[in-house]
Amino acid sequence: MSFDTFPIQLSLQVATIAILLVGPAGTALAWLQAKRSYPGRGLVDGLILLPLVLPPSVIGYFLIVLLGRRGLLGEALDASLGLRLVFTPTAAVIASMVVALPLLVKTAQPSLEAVPRAMEDVGRSLGLGEWGVFVRVTLPVAWKGIVAGLVLAFARAVGEFGATLMFAGNIPGRTNTMPLEIFAAYQAGEDGRALVYVLVLTGLSMLVVLAAGRLAPRGFGS
């Protein structure tokens, strides 16, 4: 049985980069949905949830249509910057970001909603701006829910398969993350090799569930 550590390293690298990029945006979006009422809020909420209900292959198709070489933005990136995203590790990062965002937002949002507005108003009365209120009042109260969201989003990014397969491809030594390697090993009849990656992903998932259960408010995972 041949075993390569590259898929493990790539999966962890892709997921880490994805969370570093999507973390601030997802937290800001969770705050917006929790603390602000605005026209189209329901539509934005639906768009956030869409990657959770769409088949991953559909997400991958949308990414190709948008960022492929002949895509709406991909063609412009190729022509102006010579930047081609399809079938690259960057494509795997983008796919992971898209599927991880809803988990981050929807896990962090209840914690942000639970922060009493009276506490935030006190911060404003003391001269804090919105950023100061968030950093010094909201974040210290809601941080566990936000971290739980980041942890769950990381796990989702590590386990992403369908969108990654379509957008990044399964190129050995380049884009073959653990879920793709499991699929390839199973197709090749190499059950032992597939089992190794299955056990690694299962172990990571168990750690994530335990961590999220300790961090998220109101008995998450109980």
C-alpha positions in Angstrom: 0.0 0.0 0.0 1.4 3.4 -1.0 0.7 6.3 1.3 1.4 9.9 0.6 1.2 12.6 3.2 0.7 15.3 0.6 -3.1 15.2 0.7 -3.1 15.6 4.4 -0.7 18.6 4.3 -2.6 20.2 1.4 -6.0 19.7 3.1 -4.8 21.4 6.3 -3.1 24.2 4.3 -6.1 24.8 2.2 -8.5 24.9 5.1 -6.2 27.1 7.2 -5.9 29.7 4.4 -9.6 29.5 3.7 -10.5 30.3 7.3 -7.9 33.1 7.6 -9.5 34.7 4.6 -13.2 34.0 5.3 -13.0 34.5 9.1 -13.1 38.3 9.2 -15.7 38.5 6.4 -17.8 35.8 8.0 -17.7 37.4 11.4 -18.6 40.8 10.0 -21.5 39.3 8.1 -22.7 37.5 11.2 -22.5 40.8 13.1 -24.5 42.5 10.3 -27.2 39.9 10.3 -27.4 39.9 14.1 -27.3 43.6 14.8 -28.7 45.4 11.9 -32.1 45.6 10.1 -31.9 46.7 6.4 -33.8 46.1 3.2 -33.0 42.8 1.6 -31.8 41.2 4.9 -33.8 38.1 4.3 -32.4 37.7 0.8 -28.9 38.0 2.2 -29.7 35.4 4.8 -30.9 33.1 2.0 -27.7 33.6 0.0 -25.6 32.8 3.1 -27.5 29.5 3.5 -27.5 28.6 -0.1 -24.1 26.7 -0.1 -25.5 24.5 2.7 -28.4 23.3 0.6 -27.0 23.3 -3.0 -25.2 20.2 -4.2 -21.5 20.8 -4.1 -21.2 20.1 -7.8 -23.6 23.0 -8.4 -21.4 25.2 -6.3 -18.4 24.1 -8.3 -20.2 24.8 -11.6 -21.1 28.3 -10.4 -17.4 28.9 -9.5 -16.3 27.8 -13.0 -18.9 30.0 -14.6 -17.7 32.9 -12.5 -14.0 32.4 -12.2 -13.1 29.9 -15.0 -10.9 30.9 -17.9 -14.0 32.0 -19.9 -16.0 32.9 -16.8 -17.5 36.3 -16.0 -14.5 37.3 -13.9 -12.0 34.6 -14.8 -11.6 35.8 -18.3 -10.8 39.4 -17.1 -8.3 38.1 -14.6 -6.6 36.0 -17.2 -6.5 38.8 -19.7 -5.3 41.5 -17.3 -3.2 39.7 -14.8 -2.5 36.3 -16.4 -4.2 34.8 -13.4 -5.8 31.4 -13.9 -7.6 29.9 -10.9 -9.1 26.7 -12.2 -7.2 23.5 -11.4 -4.9 25.2 -8.9 -4.6 25.0 -5.1 -6.1 28.5 -5.0 -9.2 27.1 -6.5 -9.4 24.6 -3.7 -9.1 27.5 -1.2 -11.9 29.4 -2.9 -14.2 26.4 -3.0 -13.5 25.8 0.7 -14.2 29.4 1.6 -17.6 29.2 -0.1 -18.8 26.1 1.7 -17.3 27.1 5.0 -18.9 30.6 5.2 -22.5 29.6 6.1 -21.3 27.5 9.1 -19.2 30.4 10.4 -22.0 32.9 10.0 -24.8 30.8 11.4 -22.8 29.6 14.4 -21.5 33.0 15.3 -24.8 34.9 14.7 -26.7 33.6 17.8 -23.8 34.5 20.1 -23.7 38.0 18.7 -27.5 38.4 18.9 -27.3 37.3 22.6 -25.0 40.3 23.5 -27.3 42.7 25.3 -27.8 45.9 23.4 -27.8 47.8 26.7 -24.1 46.8 27.2 -23.3 48.1 23.8 -25.2 51.3 24.4 -23.1 51.9 27.5 -20.0 51.5 25.5 -21.3 54.1 23.0 -22.3 56.5 25.8 -18.6 56.3 27.0 -17.5 57.5 23.6 -16.7 54.3 21.8 -17.3 54.0 18.1 -18.9 51.0 16.4 -15.5 49.3 16.1 -14.6 50.1 19.7 -17.9 48.7 20.9 -17.4 45.5 18.9 -13.8 44.9 20.1 -14.3 46.0 23.8 -17.9 44.9 24.4 -19.4 42.6 21.8 -16.4 40.4 21.1 -15.5 39.6 24.8 -19.1 38.4 25.3 -19.6 36.5 22.0 -16.1 35.1 21.4 -16.9 31.5 22.2 -19.6 31.3 19.5 -17.4 33.0 17.0 -14.5 30.6 17.7 -17.0 27.7 17.5 -18.0 28.9 14.1 -14.4 29.2 13.0 -13.7 25.6 14.2 -16.8 24.2 12.4 -15.9 26.2 9.2 -12.4 24.8 9.3 -13.7 21.2 9.5 -16.1 21.9 6.6 -13.2 23.3 4.6 -11.0 20.2 5.3 -13.7 17.9 4.2 -14.8 19.7 1.1 -15.1 17.4 -1.9 -17.6 18.2 -4.7 -16.9 21.8 -5.4 -13.2 21.2 -5.1 -13.3 18.3 -7.6 -15.1 20.4 -10.2 -13.2 23.7 -9.7 -9.7 22.6 -8.6 -9.7 19.1 -10.1 -7.9 16.0 -8.7 -4.3 16.5 -9.8 -1.8 14.4 -7.9 0.7 16.4 -6.1 -1.1 19.6 -6.8 -4.8 19.6 -5.9 -5.5 16.2 -4.4 -6.9 16.9 -1.0 -7.9 14.1 1.4 -11.5 13.8 0.3 -10.4 13.6 -3.3 -7.7 11.1 -2.4 -10.2 8.9 -0.7 -12.4 8.9 -3.8 -9.4 8.1 -6.0 -8.2 5.3 -3.8 -11.6 3.7 -3.6 -12.0 3.8 -7.3 -8.6 2.2 -7.7 -9.5 -0.5 -5.2 -6.9 0.6 -2.7 -9.1 0.3 0.4 -6.2 0.4 2.8 -5.0 3.8 1.4 -8.5 5.2 1.5 -8.9 4.0 5.1 -5.9 5.9 6.3 -7.3 9.2 5.0 -10.8 8.3 6.3 -9.4 7.8 9.8 -7.5 11.1 9.7 -10.6 13.0 8.6 -12.8 11.2 11.2 -10.3 12.0 13.9 -10.2 15.7 12.9 -14.0 15.8 12.8 -14.3 14.3 16.3 -11.9 16.9 17.6 -14.0 19.6 16.0 -17.2 18.3 17.4 -15.8 18.2 20.9 -14.2 21.7 20.6 -17.4 23.2 19.2 -19.5 21.6 21.9 -17.3 23.2 24.6 -17.3 26.6 22.9 -20.7 27.2 21.4 -23.4 28.6 23.7 -26.6 27.0 24.9 -25.5 23.4 24.8 -24.4 23.1 21.2 -23.8 19.4 20.5 -25.4 18.3 23.7 
